Amino acid sequence: MFEIYGMSENSGPQTISRPGFHRTGSCGQVVEGCELRINEPDAEGNGEILFRGRHVFMGYLFSEAKTQEAIDSDGWLHSGDVGKVDKDGFLYITGRIKELLITAGGENVAPVPIEDNIKMLIPIISNAMVIGDRKKFLSVLVSLRSDVDDEGLPLDKLTNAAIRVLEGLGLKITTVSEAMVNEEVKKYIFKGMVKVNELAVSGAQKVQKFEIIPSDFSIPGGELGPTLKLKRNVVTKKYDALITTLYTGGKDD
């Protein structure tokens, strides 16, 4: 399976991977005839991904202000995605501009790669949301893999895959509510977080605390948009009290 990257505003693909020209974790190289630039890259080469070429749209219908916000005076389309390009021209997506967290210590943190690592290394976790904007450390809310009803709303029952993972730990747990309060499940997730933190590029990008939430993110629940993008403001508001507990132990600052 080869990755491809682009957006509706540039008519589809901007970079593509193909046989003989692919790298694991990369979205490929720029399509011939298109331009790509990393805007204001940091020390690690990460910056906003910009597109330019005949494939870029003319603008948003009846919305000149929004068009000017998306396309600058030099014709570059601002994707809102953060990425970097290696020496061979392969593009790697590392985050979203609007999703960047700035810790209390002033370090920029892209939460998406951390969240992806959590889901990859801890297979009972369905979704994760890293918290840490203007905070002294990173924490994360995690949801467990569960079945859904006919409307797409998460149920309390864990998926068969999650149940099998827990069985491998010697646990006979079949529901989210059971798993949330089980100390062995928490220890299993903690060990996974240690592995996630081993991939962190700095101390500020390590997760120090986590909490299991009672229901997975979903479109009907309002936490995910139509394209399954996480609505961070919705989740933050919904779990405000829980987040406060993560940072204050339930007490006011």
Backbone as CSV, one residue per row, in Angstrom:
resi,resn,N_x,N_y,N_z,CA_x,CA_y,CA_z,C_x,C_y,C_z
1,MET,0.847,-1.184,0.000,0.000,0.000,0.000,0.892,1.247,0.000
2,PHE,0.653,2.155,-0.941,1.470,3.359,-1.057,0.666,4.593,-0.659
3,GLU,1.331,5.526,0.014,0.650,6.727,0.498,0.620,7.825,-0.559
4,ILE,-0.409,8.654,-0.442,-0.583,9.812,-1.328,-1.065,10.961,-0.448
5,TYR,-0.677,12.171,-0.781,-1.038,13.320,0.066,-1.511,14.488,-0.797
6,GLY,-2.543,15.149,-0.312,-3.061,16.331,-0.976,-4.298,16.821,-0.255
7,MET,-5.042,17.717,-0.884,-6.274,18.237,-0.290,-7.211,18.683,-1.407
8,SER,-8.460,18.905,-1.073,-9.450,19.293,-2.086,-9.024,20.557,-2.819
9,GLU,-8.390,21.487,-2.085,-8.012,22.778,-2.666,-6.893,22.680,-3.707
10,ASN,-6.252,21.527,-3.820,-5.257,21.369,-4.884,-5.623,20.212,-5.809
11,SER,-6.915,19.962,-5.922,-7.455,18.997,-6.891,-7.058,17.550,-6.625
12,GLY,-6.538,17.270,-5.433,-6.182,15.882,-5.109,-4.743,15.724,-4.687
13,PRO,-3.949,14.980,-5.471,-2.590,14.655,-5.017,-1.584,15.793,-5.156
14,GLN,-0.691,15.887,-4.187,0.456,16.789,-4.218,1.753,15.977,-4.212
15,THR,1.758,14.911,-3.417,2.889,13.984,-3.405,2.345,12.555,-3.516
16,ILE,3.130,11.680,-4.106,2.701,10.285,-4.246,3.882,9.345,-3.992
17,SER,3.552,8.160,-3.479,4.523,7.071,-3.375,4.190,6.067,-4.469
18,ARG,5.195,5.432,-4.993,4.970,4.457,-6.062,6.062,3.406,-5.999
19,PRO,5.861,2.275,-6.642,6.857,1.200,-6.587,8.256,1.698,-6.927
20,GLY,9.198,1.417,-6.056,10.579,1.848,-6.283,10.871,3.234,-5.789
21,PHE,9.826,3.985,-5.437,9.986,5.360,-4.952,9.077,5.568,-3.734
22,HIS,9.432,4.922,-2.644,8.636,5.069,-1.432,9.520,4.899,-0.212
23,ARG,9.109,5.494,0.888,9.785,5.370,2.170,8.707,5.141,3.231
24,THR,8.942,4.252,4.164,7.988,4.002,5.234,7.758,5.274,6.044
25,GLY,6.482,5.640,6.233,6.144,6.836,6.988,6.087,8.095,6.159
26,SER,6.479,7.987,4.884,6.478,9.150,3.997,5.253,9.148,3.095
27,CYS,4.866,10.338,2.642,3.760,10.477,1.688,4.268,10.544,0.257
28,GLY,5.550,10.302,0.073,6.091,10.268,-1.278,6.742,11.563,-1.709
29,GLN,6.946,11.663,-3.029,7.604,12.819,-3.619,6.598,13.667,-4.394
30,VAL,6.980,14.901,-4.659,6.090,15.848,-5.331,5.744,15.383,-6.742
31,VAL,4.475,15.526,-7.086,4.014,15.200,-8.431,4.682,16.136,-9.439
32,GLU,5.092,15.592,-10.567,5.765,16.393,-11.590,4.875,17.563,-12.025
33,GLY,5.461,18.736,-12.090,4.717,19.935,-12.488,4.160,20.714,-11.311
34,CYS,4.285,20.164,-10.099,3.800,20.832,-8.890,4.988,21.290,-8.042
35,GLU,4.761,22.297,-7.226,5.806,22.787,-6.337,5.389,22.564,-4.879
36,LEU,6.389,22.324,-4.042,6.146,22.168,-2.604,7.247,22.899,-1.848
37,ARG,6.871,23.584,-0.770,7.858,24.296,0.056,7.496,24.149,1.518
38,ILE,8.495,23.993,2.376,8.302,23.989,3.822,8.540,25.410,4.313
39,ASN,7.508,26.009,4.870,7.572,27.408,5.287,8.171,27.545,6.686
40,GLU,9.201,28.396,6.779,9.848,28.702,8.058,10.153,27.445,8.862
41,PRO,10.974,26.553,8.321,11.284,25.299,9.025,12.050,25.537,10.326
42,ASP,11.788,24.684,11.318,12.506,24.787,12.584,13.825,24.036,12.487
43,ALA,14.484,23.844,13.628,15.805,23.206,13.629,15.765,21.784,13.090
44,GLU,14.592,21.128,13.183,14.468,19.758,12.699,13.884,19.686,11.298
45,GLY,13.661,20.869,10.683,13.144,20.905,9.320,11.639,20.912,9.212
46,ASN,10.933,20.986,10.348,9.464,20.988,10.333,8.903,22.391,10.150
47,GLY,7.931,22.502,9.269,7.265,23.772,9.024,5.979,23.532,8.256
48,GLU,5.223,24.610,8.001,3.966,24.424,7.274,4.243,24.039,5.828
49,ILE,3.458,23.094,5.318,3.605,22.626,3.945,2.818,23.539,3.012
50,LEU,3.509,24.084,2.000,2.877,24.971,1.032,2.891,24.315,-0.354
51,PHE,1.808,24.537,-1.135,1.701,24.022,-2.501,1.655,25.188,-3.485
52,ARG,2.139,24.950,-4.694,1.957,25.934,-5.771,1.968,25.210,-7.104
53,GLY,1.129,25.693,-8.035,1.069,25.086,-9.355,-0.309,25.250,-9.969
54,ARG,-0.475,24.738,-11.189,-1.754,24.863,-11.895,-2.839,23.988,-11.277
55,HIS,-2.441,23.076,-10.399,-3.418,22.205,-9.750,-4.097,22.885,-8.559
56,VAL,-3.589,24.036,-8.130,-4.172,24.754,-6.985,-5.441,25.479,-7.432
57,PHE,-6.459,25.401,-6.612,-7.759,25.980,-6.979,-7.706,27.510,-7.086
58,MET,-8.724,28.086,-7.719,-8.785,29.538,-7.904,-9.225,30.242,-6.625
59,GLY,-10.003,29.549,-5.789,-10.456,30.166,-4.548,-11.792,29.607,-4.106
60,TYR,-12.236,30.067,-2.954,-13.527,29.650,-2.406,-14.640,30.531,-2.984
61,LEU,-15.718,29.908,-3.439,-16.822,30.624,-4.073,-17.438,31.626,-3.098
62,PHE,-17.524,32.883,-3.541,-18.153,33.964,-2.767,-17.463,34.201,-1.419
63,SER,-16.174,33.896,-1.326,-15.464,34.107,-0.067,-14.031,34.546,-0.342
64,GLU,-13.876,35.798,-0.715,-12.569,36.344,-1.059,-11.635,36.359,0.156
65,ALA,-12.185,36.669,1.332,-11.358,36.746,2.543,-10.751,35.384,2.878
66,LYS,-11.566,34.349,2.765,-11.088,33.000,3.061,-10.067,32.554,2.021
67,THR,-10.274,32.987,0.765,-9.340,32.654,-0.309,-7.976,33.283,-0.045
68,GLN,-7.969,34.545,0.346,-6.712,35.240,0.622,-6.003,34.656,1.834
69,GLU,-6.776,34.109,2.739,-6.185,33.455,3.908,-5.499,32.151,3.527
70,ALA,-6.050,31.469,2.510,-5.502,30.177,2.091,-4.344,30.317,1.116
71,ILE,-4.436,31.289,0.181,-3.417,31.468,-0.855,-2.741,32.823,-0.667
72,ASP,-1.411,32.808,-0.481,-0.713,34.070,-0.242,-0.450,34.812,-1.547
73,SER,0.164,35.971,-1.450,0.366,36.842,-2.618,1.308,36.245,-3.652
74,ASP,2.107,35.259,-3.263,3.017,34.599,-4.206,2.413,33.338,-4.814
75,GLY,1.127,33.084,-4.497,0.446,31.931,-5.088,0.612,30.623,-4.333
76,TRP,1.195,30.668,-3.156,1.377,29.444,-2.368,0.115,29.139,-1.580
77,LEU,-0.375,27.918,-1.704,-1.515,27.450,-0.930,-1.003,26.928,0.412
78,HIS,-1.519,27.477,1.497,-1.106,27.071,2.840,-1.985,25.893,3.289
79,SER,-1.351,24.750,3.469,-2.109,23.521,3.765,-2.604,23.451,5.205
80,GLY,-1.891,24.109,6.115,-2.224,23.977,7.534,-1.589,22.750,8.157
81,ASP,-0.916,21.932,7.324,-0.223,20.742,7.815,1.240,21.068,8.084
82,VAL,1.816,20.416,9.070,3.232,20.560,9.376,3.965,19.323,8.863
83,GLY,5.101,19.538,8.220,5.854,18.409,7.693,7.302,18.771,7.447
84,LYS,8.045,17.794,6.964,9.442,18.012,6.613,9.775,17.164,5.387
85,VAL,10.825,17.553,4.680,11.248,16.859,3.466,12.672,16.371,3.660
86,ASP,12.925,15.089,3.345,14.285,14.574,3.512,15.151,14.938,2.311
87,LYS,16.406,14.510,2.344,17.371,14.903,1.312,17.003,14.390,-0.074
88,ASP,16.141,13.361,-0.130,15.739,12.799,-1.420,14.369,13.290,-1.877
89,GLY,13.827,14.268,-1.146,12.555,14.862,-1.563,11.315,14.139,-1.085
90,PHE,11.443,13.249,-0.127,10.276,12.551,0.416,9.652,13.379,1.537
91,LEU,8.333,13.545,1.475,7.615,14.365,2.439,7.101,13.516,3.594
92,TYR,7.234,14.057,4.817,6.725,13.403,6.019,5.795,14.373,6.747
93,ILE,4.575,13.942,7.041,3.626,14.757,7.784,3.899,14.569,9.271
94,THR,4.071,15.677,9.998,4.401,15.572,11.427,3.394,16.267,12.335
95,GLY,2.392,16.958,11.776,1.402,17.606,12.637,0.521,18.574,11.890
96,ARG,-0.252,19.341,12.647,-1.125,20.361,12.094,-0.816,21.689,12.763
97,ILE,-0.837,22.782,11.989,-0.560,24.106,12.540,-1.480,24.408,13.715
98,LYS,-2.779,24.217,13.534,-3.737,24.553,14.576,-3.688,23.586,15.749
99,GLU,-3.001,22.447,15.566,-2.939,21.457,16.625,-1.642,21.528,17.417
100,LEU,-0.725,22.436,17.048,0.523,22.551,17.776,0.253,23.038,19.194
101,LEU,0.885,22.386,20.149,0.789,22.796,21.544,2.052,23.570,21.912
102,ILE,1.890,24.594,22.734,3.041,25.326,23.243,3.052,25.149,24.752
103,THR,4.035,24.431,25.249,4.088,24.137,26.675,4.412,25.387,27.483
104,ALA,4.270,25.279,28.800,4.587,26.402,29.680,6.049,26.801,29.551
105,GLY,6.884,25.844,29.139,8.297,26.134,28.943,8.616,26.719,27.584
106,GLY,7.585,26.886,26.731,7.766,27.516,25.429,8.144,26.585,24.296
107,GLU,8.078,25.275,24.521,8.431,24.328,23.456,7.205,23.953,22.640
108,ASN,7.356,23.987,21.306,6.281,23.570,20.413,6.225,22.052,20.343
109,VAL,5.022,21.501,20.497,4.836,20.058,20.462,3.723,19.725,19.478
110,ALA,4.016,18.862,18.508,2.990,18.367,17.582,2.355,17.135,18.214
111,PRO,1.080,17.192,18.600,0.471,16.069,19.317,0.171,14.841,18.461
112,VAL,-0.080,15.043,17.167,-0.526,13.930,16.321,0.471,12.771,16.270
113,PRO,1.780,13.007,16.058,2.707,11.874,16.055,2.723,11.119,17.386
114,ILE,2.579,11.840,18.494,2.545,11.194,19.808,1.290,10.329,19.916
115,GLU,0.161,10.871,19.484,-1.100,10.132,19.534,-1.053,8.892,18.648
116,ASP,-0.436,9.025,17.479,-0.306,7.883,16.571,0.554,6.781,17.204
117,ASN,1.630,7.181,17.884,2.497,6.196,18.537,1.766,5.484,19.673
118,ILE,0.936,6.218,20.404,0.163,5.617,21.492,-0.761,4.537,20.935
119,LYS,-1.466,4.858,19.853,-2.398,3.887,19.256,-1.666,2.693,18.645
120,MET,-0.459,2.932,18.159,0.308,1.848,17.545,0.894,0.911,18.596
121,LEU,1.407,1.469,19.690,2.118,0.672,20.684,1.226,0.106,21.787
122,ILE,-0.004,0.639,21.914,-0.931,0.144,22.934,-2.219,-0.242,22.208
123,PRO,-2.318,-1.466,21.691,-3.398,-1.847,20.782,-4.810,-1.852,21.355
124,ILE,-4.980,-1.760,22.668,-6.356,-1.684,23.192,-6.892,-0.259,23.118
125,ILE,-6.029,0.698,22.791,-6.443,2.101,22.708,-6.939,2.423,21.304
126,SER,-8.125,3.009,21.243,-8.723,3.380,19.967,-8.334,4.790,19.564
127,ASN,-8.467,5.729,20.508,-8.148,7.131,20.238,-7.401,7.727,21.419
128,ALA,-6.654,8.794,21.134,-5.902,9.483,22.177,-5.875,10.974,21.860
129,MET,-5.905,11.801,22.891,-5.759,13.241,22.697,-4.755,13.785,23.704
130,VAL,-3.637,14.289,23.173,-2.592,14.849,24.012,-2.991,16.255,24.455
131,ILE,-2.749,16.544,25.721,-3.044,17.850,26.313,-1.738,18.424,26.817
132,GLY,-1.588,19.739,26.765,-0.349,20.329,27.257,-0.145,21.775,26.877
133,ASP,-1.126,22.387,26.170,-0.980,23.781,25.772,-0.906,24.666,27.014
134,ARG,0.241,25.367,27.148,0.502,26.257,28.288,0.513,25.494,29.613
135,LYS,0.786,24.196,29.543,0.888,23.369,30.736,2.361,23.025,31.001
136,LYS,2.643,22.596,32.241,4.016,22.271,32.618,4.469,20.918,32.058
137,PHE,3.523,20.072,31.685,3.861,18.769,31.133,2.711,18.264,30.269
138,LEU,2.981,17.212,29.497,1.966,16.616,28.639,1.199,15.541,29.387
139,SER,-0.095,15.492,29.142,-0.927,14.391,29.608,-1.766,13.941,28.418
140,VAL,-2.506,12.855,28.579,-3.287,12.356,27.448,-4.556,11.671,27.929
141,LEU,-5.637,11.909,27.201,-6.881,11.186,27.408,-6.917,10.055,26.399
142,VAL,-7.230,8.850,26.844,-7.271,7.709,25.931,-8.627,7.028,26.025
143,SER,-9.090,6.524,24.886,-10.329,5.742,24.852,-9.992,4.324,24.403
144,LEU,-10.738,3.371,24.908,-10.486,1.968,24.589,-11.318,1.524,23.383
145,ARG,-10.843,0.514,22.695,-11.550,-0.004,21.520,-12.855,-0.665,21.965
146,SER,-13.963,-0.165,21.442,-15.267,-0.706,21.826,-16.161,-0.852,20.609
147,ASP,-17.173,-1.705,20.731,-18.160,-1.859,19.667,-19.037,-0.615,19.595
148,VAL,-19.739,-0.450,18.481,-20.646,0.691,18.311,-22.033,0.183,17.949
149,ASP,-23.045,1.018,18.195,-24.411,0.628,17.843,-24.699,0.989,16.390
150,ASP,-25.927,0.818,15.958,-26.302,1.065,14.562,-26.151,2.527,14.156
151,GLU,-26.131,3.417,15.142,-25.979,4.847,14.860,-24.528,5.294,14.903
152,GLY,-23.646,4.366,15.235,-22.231,4.709,15.314,-21.773,5.178,16.675
153,LEU,-22.657,5.117,17.665,-22.286,5.531,19.021,-21.554,4.393,19.734
154,PRO,-20.479,4.718,20.441,-19.705,3.684,21.132,-20.520,3.002,22.238
155,LEU,-20.335,1.690,22.364,-20.969,0.924,23.426,-19.960,0.664,24.543
156,ASP,-20.439,0.109,25.653,-19.548,-0.205,26.764,-18.750,-1.472,26.495
157,LYS,-19.200,-2.302,25.556,-18.540,-3.580,25.273,-17.242,-3.364,24.479
158,LEU,-16.172,-3.969,24.955,-14.900,-3.908,24.248,-14.963,-4.723,22.959
159,THR,-14.154,-4.359,21.971,-14.088,-5.148,20.747,-13.427,-6.496,21.060
160,ASN,-13.670,-7.471,20.200,-13.068,-8.784,20.393,-11.543,-8.717,20.393
161,ALA,-11.000,-7.811,19.569,-9.544,-7.666,19.499,-8.991,-7.163,20.832
162,ALA,-9.679,-6.186,21.431,-9.236,-5.657,22.726,-9.359,-6.722,23.814
163,ILE,-10.446,-7.479,23.764,-10.654,-8.550,24.753,-9.537,-9.581,24.669
164,ARG,-9.116,-9.910,23.438,-8.047,-10.897,23.265,-6.721,-10.392,23.832
165,VAL,-6.446,-9.097,23.655,-5.220,-8.519,24.217,-5.231,-8.652,25.733
166,LEU,-6.364,-8.349,26.337,-6.474,-8.428,27.793,-6.410,-9.877,28.274
167,GLU,-6.966,-10.779,27.484,-6.858,-12.203,27.831,-5.403,-12.647,27.845
168,GLY,-4.619,-12.067,26.955,-3.196,-12.374,26.922,-2.471,-11.909,28.172
169,LEU,-3.093,-10.973,28.881,-2.535,-10.490,30.145,-3.106,-11.254,31.329
170,GLY,-3.964,-12.247,31.031,-4.590,-13.021,32.084,-5.814,-12.361,32.679
171,LEU,-6.417,-11.412,31.932,-7.568,-10.655,32.433,-8.832,-11.042,31.674
172,LYS,-9.890,-11.315,32.400,-11.182,-11.603,31.786,-12.058,-10.366,31.918
173,ILE,-11.827,-9.411,31.024,-12.543,-8.136,31.031,-13.190,-7.943,29.671
174,THR,-14.465,-7.600,29.661,-15.193,-7.472,28.391,-15.819,-6.093,28.180
175,THR,-15.756,-5.214,29.185,-16.390,-3.899,29.054,-15.406,-2.773,29.358
176,VAL,-15.708,-1.615,28.814,-14.890,-0.423,29.055,-14.940,-0.046,30.528
177,SER,-16.127,-0.097,31.117,-16.282,0.303,32.517,-15.455,-0.570,33.452
178,GLU,-15.329,-1.851,33.127,-14.490,-2.743,33.929,-13.014,-2.386,33.757
179,ALA,-12.626,-2.175,32.513,-11.222,-1.907,32.205,-10.741,-0.595,32.819
180,MET,-11.617,0.389,32.880,-11.242,1.712,33.379,-10.736,1.677,34.814
181,VAL,-11.283,0.787,35.605,-10.953,0.768,37.036,-10.014,-0.382,37.407
182,ASN,-9.589,-1.134,36.409,-8.727,-2.279,36.684,-7.261,-1.830,36.731
183,GLU,-6.580,-2.110,37.837,-5.201,-1.659,38.017,-4.241,-2.338,37.051
184,GLU,-4.517,-3.586,36.676,-3.636,-4.283,35.739,-3.714,-3.661,34.347
185,VAL,-4.917,-3.221,33.970,-5.080,-2.529,32.684,-4.297,-1.220,32.707
186,LYS,-4.377,-0.497,33.814,-3.648,0.769,33.934,-2.139,0.541,33.867
187,LYS,-1.675,-0.545,34.500,-0.250,-0.859,34.454,0.189,-1.189,33.026
188,TYR,-0.680,-1.912,32.300,-0.380,-2.266,30.908,-0.257,-1.001,30.047
189,ILE,-1.191,-0.060,30.233,-1.132,1.189,29.473,0.098,1.997,29.875
190,PHE,0.415,2.022,31.167,1.594,2.759,31.639,2.865,2.233,30.972
191,LYS,2.998,0.911,30.894,4.171,0.325,30.248,4.236,0.724,28.772
192,GLY,3.055,0.802,28.139,3.018,1.251,26.748,3.451,2.696,26.610
193,MET,3.052,3.534,27.572,3.441,4.950,27.553,4.953,5.109,27.701
194,VAL,5.571,4.213,28.469,7.028,4.253,28.604,7.678,4.045,27.235
195,LYS,7.141,3.105,26.453,7.665,2.843,25.109,7.430,4.045,24.191
196,VAL,6.256,4.669,24.342,5.951,5.869,23.545,6.955,6.974,23.861
197,ASN,7.250,7.158,25.134,8.175,8.214,25.549,9.599,7.966,25.082
198,GLU,9.930,6.717,24.838,11.266,6.408,24.320,11.457,6.956,22.907
199,LEU,10.351,7.237,22.222,10.409,7.795,20.869,10.407,9.316,20.856
200,ALA,10.225,9.933,22.030,10.156,11.391,22.120,11.513,12.017,21.802
201,VAL,11.481,13.153,21.116,12.733,13.819,20.736,13.243,14.759,21.818
202,SER,12.414,15.012,22.834,12.836,15.863,23.947,12.013,15.515,25.177
203,GLY,12.486,15.957,26.334,11.766,15.699,27.576,10.393,16.328,27.594
204,ALA,10.255,17.484,26.939,8.971,18.188,26.918,7.923,17.435,26.117
205,GLN,8.336,16.501,25.267,7.396,15.766,24.427,7.050,14.389,24.994
206,LYS,7.406,14.182,26.264,7.061,12.927,26.923,5.761,13.071,27.708
207,VAL,4.919,12.061,27.625,3.641,12.063,28.348,3.888,11.631,29.791
208,GLN,3.411,12.434,30.731,3.637,12.127,32.143,2.412,11.526,32.833
209,LYS,1.205,11.837,32.348,-0.005,11.302,32.964,-1.012,10.912,31.886
210,PHE,-1.903,9.984,32.222,-2.979,9.619,31.302,-4.231,9.294,32.105
211,GLU,-5.367,9.386,31.427,-6.647,8.985,32.008,-7.457,8.270,30.940
212,ILE,-8.129,7.191,31.342,-9.023,6.479,30.428,-10.398,7.130,30.499
213,ILE,-10.975,7.475,29.355,-12.312,8.072,29.338,-13.354,6.978,29.081
214,PRO,-14.580,7.186,29.509,-15.586,6.117,29.468,-16.175,5.810,28.104
215,SER,-15.915,6.661,27.114,-16.522,6.435,25.802,-15.559,6.852,24.702
216,ASP,-15.499,6.060,23.644,-14.622,6.367,22.522,-15.116,7.615,21.789
217,PHE,-14.214,8.273,21.065,-14.597,9.410,20.231,-15.421,8.907,19.047
218,SER,-16.376,9.708,18.601,-17.216,9.305,17.474,-17.811,10.530,16.802
219,ILE,-18.321,10.332,15.589,-19.011,11.421,14.887,-20.326,11.766,15.582
220,PRO,-21.185,10.777,15.902,-22.440,11.108,16.600,-22.213,11.764,17.958
221,GLY,-21.113,11.390,18.612,-20.814,11.967,19.919,-20.276,13.382,19.839
222,GLY,-19.882,13.813,18.637,-19.415,15.175,18.436,-17.922,15.373,18.565
223,GLU,-17.179,14.315,18.940,-15.736,14.477,19.125,-14.973,14.410,17.803
224,LEU,-15.570,13.769,16.784,-14.932,13.644,15.480,-15.759,14.343,14.414
225,GLY,-15.077,14.938,13.434,-15.764,15.557,12.320,-16.092,14.530,11.252
226,PRO,-16.728,14.968,10.151,-17.133,14.046,9.079,-15.972,13.275,8.468
227,THR,-14.755,13.861,8.500,-13.580,13.182,7.955,-12.760,12.525,9.063
228,LEU,-13.385,12.361,10.231,-12.786,11.694,11.394,-11.651,12.487,12.025
229,LYS,-11.583,13.793,11.751,-10.593,14.634,12.418,-11.080,14.946,13.833
230,LEU,-10.167,14.911,14.763,-10.492,15.127,16.170,-10.830,16.583,16.438
231,LYS,-11.975,16.828,17.072,-12.373,18.171,17.481,-11.839,18.412,18.887
232,ARG,-10.636,18.939,18.976,-9.954,19.068,20.262,-10.694,19.993,21.226
233,ASN,-11.289,21.045,20.692,-12.011,21.969,21.573,-13.230,21.295,22.199
234,VAL,-13.889,20.419,21.430,-15.067,19.709,21.947,-14.659,18.752,23.066
235,VAL,-13.581,18.005,22.829,-13.108,17.042,23.832,-12.626,17.773,25.085
236,THR,-11.915,18.880,24.876,-11.413,19.655,26.019,-12.562,20.164,26.892
237,LYS,-13.605,20.659,26.251,-14.763,21.161,27.003,-15.495,20.023,27.707
238,LYS,-15.659,18.901,27.001,-16.406,17.763,27.547,-15.729,17.170,28.776
239,TYR,-14.384,17.142,28.753,-13.649,16.510,29.847,-12.848,17.535,30.656
240,ASP,-13.370,18.736,30.744,-12.676,19.821,31.452,-12.345,19.440,32.895
241,ALA,-13.303,18.863,33.615,-13.077,18.505,35.021,-11.989,17.443,35.148
242,LEU,-11.990,16.476,34.256,-10.993,15.412,34.287,-9.607,15.965,33.991
243,ILE,-9.529,16.874,33.026,-8.246,17.494,32.677,-7.718,18.305,33.856
244,THR,-8.620,19.020,34.535,-8.216,19.786,35.714,-7.616,18.875,36.771
245,THR,-8.211,17.711,36.958,-7.709,16.742,37.929,-6.308,16.250,37.563
246,LEU,-6.049,16.087,36.256,-4.733,15.644,35.809,-3.637,16.614,36.223
247,TYR,-3.971,17.897,36.231,-2.959,18.914,36.499,-2.979,19.479,37.914
248,THR,-4.073,19.307,38.618,-4.158,19.887,39.955,-4.533,18.874,41.022
249,GLY,-4.828,17.658,40.621,-5.285,16.680,41.605,-6.658,16.998,42.141
250,GLY,-7.410,17.794,41.320,-8.770,18.154,41.737,-8.828,19.458,42.490
251,LYS,-7.656,20.066,42.771,-7.621,21.331,43.498,-7.380,22.487,42.543
252,ASP,-7.794,23.641,42.938,-7.582,24.837,42.126,-6.113,25.222,42.177
253,ASP,-5.623,25.838,41.058,-4.236,26.300,41.039,-4.051,27.427,42.036
